Amino acid sequence: MAKAKSILFQLECSECKERNYTTSKNPQENKEKLQLQKFCKKCRKHTAHKEVKISKAKK
């Protein structure tokens, strides 16, 4: 039995564009992008957070 493939992604605040949360999902089950109401640490209030790709760290 094969393992289900899951991808990692970040949640970005829709107001200040700060990336606050990292989570995973199975793209074969959930095709659409995830959007959740989460607490933004920079704005200090609950805002909509949208799914974005994880960016590579600059050296």
PyMOL Python script that loads the backbone (N, CA, C, O; Angstrom):
from pymol import cmd

cmd.read_pdbstr("""\
ATOM      1  N   MET A   1       0.835  -1.174   0.000  1.00  0.00           N
ATOM      2  CA  MET A   1       0.000   0.000   0.000  1.00  0.00           C
ATOM      3  C   MET A   1       0.885   1.244   0.000  1.00  0.00           C
ATOM      4  O   MET A   1       1.770   1.372   0.846  1.00  0.00           O
ATOM      5  N   ALA A   2       0.659   2.148  -0.925  1.00  0.00           N
ATOM      6  CA  ALA A   2       1.486   3.344  -1.065  1.00  0.00           C
ATOM      7  C   ALA A   2       1.013   4.437  -0.114  1.00  0.00           C
ATOM      8  O   ALA A   2      -0.159   4.513   0.253  1.00  0.00           O
ATOM      9  N   LYS A   3       1.969   5.278   0.271  1.00  0.00           N
ATOM     10  CA  LYS A   3       1.643   6.414   1.134  1.00  0.00           C
ATOM     11  C   LYS A   3       0.963   7.512   0.319  1.00  0.00           C
ATOM     12  O   LYS A   3       1.248   7.678  -0.867  1.00  0.00           O
ATOM     13  N   ALA A   4       0.080   8.248   0.949  1.00  0.00           N
ATOM     14  CA  ALA A   4      -0.548   9.398   0.305  1.00  0.00           C
ATOM     15  C   ALA A   4       0.462  10.540   0.246  1.00  0.00           C
ATOM     16  O   ALA A   4       1.114  10.854   1.242  1.00  0.00           O
ATOM     17  N   LYS A   5       0.584  11.150  -0.913  1.00  0.00           N
ATOM     18  CA  LYS A   5       1.533  12.252  -1.067  1.00  0.00           C
ATOM     19  C   LYS A   5       0.889  13.543  -0.599  1.00  0.00           C
ATOM     20  O   LYS A   5      -0.206  13.901  -1.034  1.00  0.00           O
ATOM     21  N   SER A   6       1.579  14.234   0.288  1.00  0.00           N
ATOM     22  CA  SER A   6       1.084  15.524   0.747  1.00  0.00           C
ATOM     23  C   SER A   6       2.137  16.577   0.451  1.00  0.00           C
ATOM     24  O   SER A   6       3.333  16.286   0.428  1.00  0.00           O
ATOM     25  N   ILE A   7       1.682  17.804   0.226  1.00  0.00           N
ATOM     26  CA  ILE A   7       2.592  18.907  -0.070  1.00  0.00           C
ATOM     27  C   ILE A   7       2.546  19.909   1.080  1.00  0.00           C
ATOM     28  O   ILE A   7       1.522  20.067   1.745  1.00  0.00           O
ATOM     29  N   LEU A   8       3.662  20.573   1.297  1.00  0.00           N
ATOM     30  CA  LEU A   8       3.745  21.637   2.295  1.00  0.00           C
ATOM     31  C   LEU A   8       3.486  22.974   1.609  1.00  0.00           C
ATOM     32  O   LEU A   8       3.877  23.182   0.460  1.00  0.00           O
ATOM     33  N   PHE A   9       2.828  23.866   2.321  1.00  0.00           N
ATOM     34  CA  PHE A   9       2.595  25.215   1.814  1.00  0.00           C
ATOM     35  C   PHE A   9       2.449  26.158   2.994  1.00  0.00           C
ATOM     36  O   PHE A   9       2.307  25.720   4.136  1.00  0.00           O
ATOM     37  N   GLN A  10       2.485  27.449   2.715  1.00  0.00           N
ATOM     38  CA  GLN A  10       2.357  28.466   3.751  1.00  0.00           C
ATOM     39  C   GLN A  10       1.036  29.196   3.589  1.00  0.00           C
ATOM     40  O   GLN A  10       0.449  29.218   2.507  1.00  0.00           O
ATOM     41  N   LEU A  11       0.574  29.801   4.691  1.00  0.00           N
ATOM     42  CA  LEU A  11      -0.611  30.646   4.669  1.00  0.00           C
ATOM     43  C   LEU A  11      -0.156  32.095   4.804  1.00  0.00           C
ATOM     44  O   LEU A  11       0.579  32.441   5.729  1.00  0.00           O
ATOM     45  N   GLU A  12      -0.601  32.942   3.871  1.00  0.00           N
ATOM     46  CA  GLU A  12      -0.189  34.342   3.813  1.00  0.00           C
ATOM     47  C   GLU A  12      -1.372  35.238   4.153  1.00  0.00           C
ATOM     48  O   GLU A  12      -2.480  35.025   3.661  1.00  0.00           O
ATOM     49  N   CYS A  13      -1.134  36.242   4.997  1.00  0.00           N
ATOM     50  CA  CYS A  13      -2.166  37.198   5.377  1.00  0.00           C
ATOM     51  C   CYS A  13      -2.579  38.016   4.149  1.00  0.00           C
ATOM     52  O   CYS A  13      -1.723  38.469   3.389  1.00  0.00           O
ATOM     53  N   SER A  14      -3.873  38.201   3.957  1.00  0.00           N
ATOM     54  CA  SER A  14      -4.354  38.938   2.787  1.00  0.00           C
ATOM     55  C   SER A  14      -4.171  40.447   2.941  1.00  0.00           C
ATOM     56  O   SER A  14      -4.213  41.169   1.944  1.00  0.00           O
ATOM     57  N   GLU A  15      -3.970  40.939   4.159  1.00  0.00           N
ATOM     58  CA  GLU A  15      -3.803  42.380   4.368  1.00  0.00           C
ATOM     59  C   GLU A  15      -2.341  42.820   4.348  1.00  0.00           C
ATOM     60  O   GLU A  15      -1.983  43.728   3.598  1.00  0.00           O
ATOM     61  N   CYS A  16      -1.494  42.192   5.159  1.00  0.00           N
ATOM     62  CA  CYS A  16      -0.097  42.647   5.268  1.00  0.00           C
ATOM     63  C   CYS A  16       0.891  41.771   4.505  1.00  0.00           C
ATOM     64  O   CYS A  16       2.074  42.105   4.441  1.00  0.00           O
ATOM     65  N   LYS A  17       0.439  40.656   3.924  1.00  0.00           N
ATOM     66  CA  LYS A  17       1.246  39.729   3.125  1.00  0.00           C
ATOM     67  C   LYS A  17       2.337  39.023   3.949  1.00  0.00           C
ATOM     68  O   LYS A  17       3.322  38.545   3.386  1.00  0.00           O
ATOM     69  N   GLU A  18       2.167  38.958   5.249  1.00  0.00           N
ATOM     70  CA  GLU A  18       3.089  38.234   6.127  1.00  0.00           C
ATOM     71  C   GLU A  18       2.738  36.748   6.075  1.00  0.00           C
ATOM     72  O   GLU A  18       1.563  36.386   6.129  1.00  0.00           O
ATOM     73  N   ARG A  19       3.752  35.887   5.971  1.00  0.00           N
ATOM     74  CA  ARG A  19       3.529  34.440   5.948  1.00  0.00           C
ATOM     75  C   ARG A  19       3.700  33.910   7.366  1.00  0.00           C
ATOM     76  O   ARG A  19       4.813  33.862   7.888  1.00  0.00           O
ATOM     77  N   ASN A  20       2.586  33.511   7.985  1.00  0.00           N
ATOM     78  CA  ASN A  20       2.572  33.175   9.398  1.00  0.00           C
ATOM     79  C   ASN A  20       2.524  31.690   9.708  1.00  0.00           C
ATOM     80  O   ASN A  20       3.065  31.259  10.726  1.00  0.00           O
ATOM     81  N   TYR A  21       1.892  30.902   8.859  1.00  0.00           N
ATOM     82  CA  TYR A  21       1.627  29.501   9.173  1.00  0.00           C
ATOM     83  C   TYR A  21       2.122  28.584   8.063  1.00  0.00           C
ATOM     84  O   TYR A  21       2.127  28.966   6.892  1.00  0.00           O
ATOM     85  N   THR A  22       2.538  27.370   8.432  1.00  0.00           N
ATOM     86  CA  THR A  22       2.919  26.336   7.489  1.00  0.00           C
ATOM     87  C   THR A  22       2.072  25.105   7.774  1.00  0.00           C
ATOM     88  O   THR A  22       1.893  24.721   8.930  1.00  0.00           O
ATOM     89  N   THR A  23       1.553  24.490   6.721  1.00  0.00           N
ATOM     90  CA  THR A  23       0.711  23.308   6.882  1.00  0.00           C
ATOM     91  C   THR A  23       0.846  22.425   5.642  1.00  0.00           C
ATOM     92  O   THR A  23       1.603  22.749   4.727  1.00  0.00           O
ATOM     93  N   SER A  24       0.117  21.318   5.609  1.00  0.00           N
ATOM     94  CA  SER A  24       0.190  20.401   4.480  1.00  0.00           C
ATOM     95  C   SER A  24      -1.202  19.945   4.084  1.00  0.00           C
ATOM     96  O   SER A  24      -2.159  20.066   4.849  1.00  0.00           O
ATOM     97  N   LYS A  25      -1.294  19.411   2.851  1.00  0.00           N
ATOM     98  CA  LYS A  25      -2.552  18.855   2.370  1.00  0.00           C
ATOM     99  C   LYS A  25      -2.253  17.842   1.278  1.00  0.00           C
ATOM    100  O   LYS A  25      -1.160  17.824   0.713  1.00  0.00           O
ATOM    101  N   ASN A  26      -3.235  17.000   0.988  1.00  0.00           N
ATOM    102  CA  ASN A  26      -3.142  16.039  -0.094  1.00  0.00           C
ATOM    103  C   ASN A  26      -3.772  16.683  -1.333  1.00  0.00           C
ATOM    104  O   ASN A  26      -4.986  16.891  -1.355  1.00  0.00           O
ATOM    105  N   PRO A  27      -2.981  17.005  -2.367  1.00  0.00           N
ATOM    106  CA  PRO A  27      -3.529  17.705  -3.532  1.00  0.00           C
ATOM    107  C   PRO A  27      -4.462  16.844  -4.377  1.00  0.00           C
ATOM    108  O   PRO A  27      -5.235  17.379  -5.172  1.00  0.00           O
ATOM    109  N   GLN A  28      -4.408  15.523  -4.223  1.00  0.00           N
ATOM    110  CA  GLN A  28      -5.304  14.658  -4.987  1.00  0.00           C
ATOM    111  C   GLN A  28      -6.729  14.717  -4.439  1.00  0.00           C
ATOM    112  O   GLN A  28      -7.689  14.497  -5.178  1.00  0.00           O
ATOM    113  N   GLU A  29      -6.866  15.011  -3.150  1.00  0.00           N
ATOM    114  CA  GLU A  29      -8.186  15.117  -2.535  1.00  0.00           C
ATOM    115  C   GLU A  29      -8.730  16.544  -2.573  1.00  0.00           C
ATOM    116  O   GLU A  29      -9.931  16.740  -2.758  1.00  0.00           O
ATOM    117  N   ASN A  30      -7.863  17.540  -2.402  1.00  0.00           N
ATOM    118  CA  ASN A  30      -8.260  18.952  -2.348  1.00  0.00           C
ATOM    119  C   ASN A  30      -7.587  19.694  -3.497  1.00  0.00           C
ATOM    120  O   ASN A  30      -6.404  20.025  -3.415  1.00  0.00           O
ATOM    121  N   LYS A  31      -8.320  19.953  -4.549  1.00  0.00           N
ATOM    122  CA  LYS A  31      -7.765  20.624  -5.738  1.00  0.00           C
ATOM    123  C   LYS A  31      -7.693  22.142  -5.561  1.00  0.00           C
ATOM    124  O   LYS A  31      -6.746  22.771  -6.034  1.00  0.00           O
ATOM    125  N   GLU A  32      -8.683  22.738  -4.885  1.00  0.00           N
ATOM    126  CA  GLU A  32      -8.736  24.196  -4.771  1.00  0.00           C
ATOM    127  C   GLU A  32      -7.776  24.698  -3.686  1.00  0.00           C
ATOM    128  O   GLU A  32      -7.364  23.948  -2.800  1.00  0.00           O
ATOM    129  N   LYS A  33      -7.431  25.991  -3.784  1.00  0.00           N
ATOM    130  CA  LYS A  33      -6.543  26.597  -2.796  1.00  0.00           C
ATOM    131  C   LYS A  33      -7.284  26.828  -1.489  1.00  0.00           C
ATOM    132  O   LYS A  33      -8.471  27.155  -1.476  1.00  0.00           O
ATOM    133  N   LEU A  34      -6.568  26.653  -0.405  1.00  0.00           N
ATOM    134  CA  LEU A  34      -7.142  26.781   0.921  1.00  0.00           C
ATOM    135  C   LEU A  34      -7.155  28.241   1.362  1.00  0.00           C
ATOM    136  O   LEU A  34      -6.205  28.977   1.097  1.00  0.00           O
ATOM    137  N   GLN A  35      -8.222  28.662   2.029  1.00  0.00           N
ATOM    138  CA  GLN A  35      -8.310  29.999   2.604  1.00  0.00           C
ATOM    139  C   GLN A  35      -8.985  29.875   3.960  1.00  0.00           C
ATOM    140  O   GLN A  35     -10.098  29.360   4.063  1.00  0.00           O
ATOM    141  N   LEU A  36      -8.301  30.355   5.011  1.00  0.00           N
ATOM    142  CA  LEU A  36      -8.790  30.231   6.379  1.00  0.00           C
ATOM    143  C   LEU A  36      -8.737  31.573   7.102  1.00  0.00           C
ATOM    144  O   LEU A  36      -7.941  32.445   6.751  1.00  0.00           O
ATOM    145  N   GLN A  37      -9.581  31.731   8.105  1.00  0.00           N
ATOM    146  CA  GLN A  37      -9.503  32.883   8.996  1.00  0.00           C
ATOM    147  C   GLN A  37      -8.519  32.523  10.114  1.00  0.00           C
ATOM    148  O   GLN A  37      -8.794  31.636  10.921  1.00  0.00           O
ATOM    149  N   LYS A  38      -7.385  33.205  10.162  1.00  0.00           N
ATOM    150  CA  LYS A  38      -6.361  32.939  11.166  1.00  0.00           C
ATOM    151  C   LYS A  38      -5.941  34.259  11.815  1.00  0.00           C
ATOM    152  O   LYS A  38      -6.226  35.339  11.297  1.00  0.00           O
ATOM    153  N   PHE A  39      -5.257  34.150  12.960  1.00  0.00           N
ATOM    154  CA  PHE A  39      -4.757  35.329  13.650  1.00  0.00           C
ATOM    155  C   PHE A  39      -3.415  35.726  13.048  1.00  0.00           C
ATOM    156  O   PHE A  39      -2.489  34.916  13.004  1.00  0.00           O
ATOM    157  N   CYS A  40      -3.305  36.961  12.588  1.00  0.00           N
ATOM    158  CA  CYS A  40      -2.054  37.475  12.025  1.00  0.00           C
ATOM    159  C   CYS A  40      -1.234  38.102  13.154  1.00  0.00           C
ATOM    160  O   CYS A  40      -1.727  38.959  13.887  1.00  0.00           O
ATOM    161  N   LYS A  41       0.003  37.673  13.285  1.00  0.00           N
ATOM    162  CA  LYS A  41       0.863  38.167  14.355  1.00  0.00           C
ATOM    163  C   LYS A  41       1.327  39.597  14.102  1.00  0.00           C
ATOM    164  O   LYS A  41       1.623  40.327  15.048  1.00  0.00           O
ATOM    165  N   LYS A  42       1.393  40.003  12.835  1.00  0.00           N
ATOM    166  CA  LYS A  42       1.832  41.362  12.504  1.00  0.00           C
ATOM    167  C   LYS A  42       0.680  42.364  12.602  1.00  0.00           C
ATOM    168  O   LYS A  42       0.848  43.443  13.169  1.00  0.00           O
ATOM    169  N   CYS A  43      -0.498  42.013  12.048  1.00  0.00           N
ATOM    170  CA  CYS A  43      -1.677  42.888  12.100  1.00  0.00           C
ATOM    171  C   CYS A  43      -2.325  42.882  13.481  1.00  0.00           C
ATOM    172  O   CYS A  43      -2.995  43.843  13.857  1.00  0.00           O
ATOM    173  N   ARG A  44      -2.128  41.805  14.234  1.00  0.00           N
ATOM    174  CA  ARG A  44      -2.707  41.594  15.555  1.00  0.00           C
ATOM    175  C   ARG A  44      -4.224  41.529  15.509  1.00  0.00           C
ATOM    176  O   ARG A  44      -4.899  42.064  16.389  1.00  0.00           O
ATOM    177  N   LYS A  45      -4.776  40.860  14.458  1.00  0.00           N
ATOM    178  CA  LYS A  45      -6.214  40.630  14.357  1.00  0.00           C
ATOM    179  C   LYS A  45      -6.463  39.426  13.454  1.00  0.00           C
ATOM    180  O   LYS A  45      -5.554  38.967  12.762  1.00  0.00           O
ATOM    181  N   HIS A  46      -7.687  38.921  13.460  1.00  0.00           N
ATOM    182  CA  HIS A  46      -8.059  37.796  12.612  1.00  0.00           C
ATOM    183  C   HIS A  46      -8.312  38.285  11.192  1.00  0.00           C
ATOM    184  O   HIS A  46      -9.116  39.191  10.973  1.00  0.00           O
ATOM    185  N   THR A  47      -7.616  37.676  10.222  1.00  0.00           N
ATOM    186  CA  THR A  47      -7.766  38.041   8.821  1.00  0.00           C
ATOM    187  C   THR A  47      -7.809  36.770   7.978  1.00  0.00           C
ATOM    188  O   THR A  47      -7.523  35.680   8.473  1.00  0.00           O
ATOM    189  N   ALA A  48      -8.165  36.914   6.710  1.00  0.00           N
ATOM    190  CA  ALA A  48      -8.154  35.783   5.787  1.00  0.00           C
ATOM    191  C   ALA A  48      -6.709  35.470   5.406  1.00  0.00           C
ATOM    192  O   ALA A  48      -5.943  36.369   5.059  1.00  0.00           O
ATOM    193  N   HIS A  49      -6.347  34.206   5.473  1.00  0.00           N
ATOM    194  CA  HIS A  49      -5.026  33.743   5.078  1.00  0.00           C
ATOM    195  C   HIS A  49      -5.192  32.801   3.892  1.00  0.00           C
ATOM    196  O   HIS A  49      -6.005  31.878   3.941  1.00  0.00           O
ATOM    197  N   LYS A  50      -4.417  33.032   2.816  1.00  0.00           N
ATOM    198  CA  LYS A  50      -4.523  32.246   1.600  1.00  0.00           C
ATOM    199  C   LYS A  50      -3.299  31.363   1.427  1.00  0.00           C
ATOM    200  O   LYS A  50      -2.215  31.674   1.920  1.00  0.00           O
ATOM    201  N   GLU A  51      -3.489  30.267   0.725  1.00  0.00           N
ATOM    202  CA  GLU A  51      -2.419  29.302   0.462  1.00  0.00           C
ATOM    203  C   GLU A  51      -1.437  29.864  -0.572  1.00  0.00           C
ATOM    204  O   GLU A  51      -1.849  30.368  -1.616  1.00  0.00           O
ATOM    205  N   VAL A  52      -0.129  29.772  -0.273  1.00  0.00           N
ATOM    206  CA  VAL A  52       0.932  30.167  -1.202  1.00  0.00           C
ATOM    207  C   VAL A  52       2.053  29.135  -1.122  1.00  0.00           C
ATOM    208  O   VAL A  52       2.157  28.394  -0.144  1.00  0.00           O
ATOM    209  N   LYS A  53       2.894  29.093  -2.159  1.00  0.00           N
ATOM    210  CA  LYS A  53       4.016  28.179  -2.158  1.00  0.00           C
ATOM    211  C   LYS A  53       5.066  28.627  -1.151  1.00  0.00           C
ATOM    212  O   LYS A  53       5.162  29.809  -0.821  1.00  0.00           O
ATOM    213  N   ILE A  54       5.842  27.680  -0.673  1.00  0.00           N
ATOM    214  CA  ILE A  54       6.937  27.984   0.245  1.00  0.00           C
ATOM    215  C   ILE A  54       8.084  28.563  -0.561  1.00  0.00           C
ATOM    216  O   ILE A  54       8.548  27.943  -1.518  1.00  0.00           O
ATOM    217  N   SER A  55       8.544  29.744  -0.183  1.00  0.00           N
ATOM    218  CA  SER A  55       9.649  30.384  -0.889  1.00  0.00           C
ATOM    219  C   SER A  55      10.973  29.895  -0.302  1.00  0.00           C
ATOM    220  O   SER A  55      11.068  29.588   0.887  1.00  0.00           O
ATOM    221  N   LYS A  56      11.981  29.831  -1.152  1.00  0.00           N
ATOM    222  CA  LYS A  56      13.295  29.387  -0.702  1.00  0.00           C
ATOM    223  C   LYS A  56      13.974  30.520   0.041  1.00  0.00           C
ATOM    224  O   LYS A  56      13.835  31.689  -0.322  1.00  0.00           O
ATOM    225  N   ALA A  57      14.714  30.162   1.090  1.00  0.00           N
ATOM    226  CA  ALA A  57      15.401  31.169   1.895  1.00  0.00           C
ATOM    227  C   ALA A  57      16.576  31.751   1.133  1.00  0.00           C
ATOM    228  O   ALA A  57      17.287  31.035   0.427  1.00  0.00           O
ATOM    229  N   LYS A  58      16.778  33.055   1.281  1.00  0.00           N
ATOM    230  CA  LYS A  58      17.909  33.717   0.624  1.00  0.00           C
ATOM    231  C   LYS A  58      19.149  33.529   1.480  1.00  0.00           C
ATOM    232  O   LYS A  58      19.084  33.582   2.708  1.00  0.00           O
ATOM    233  N   LYS A  59      20.275  33.309   0.823  1.00  0.00           N
ATOM    234  CA  LYS A  59      21.530  33.098   1.571  1.00  0.00           C
ATOM    235  C   LYS A  59      22.343  34.354   1.644  1.00  0.00           C
ATOM    236  O   LYS A  59      23.424  34.357   2.234  1.00  0.00           O
TER     237      LYS A  59
END
""", "prot")
cmd.dss("prot")
cmd.show_as("cartoon", "prot")
cmd.util.cbc("prot")
cmd.orient("prot")
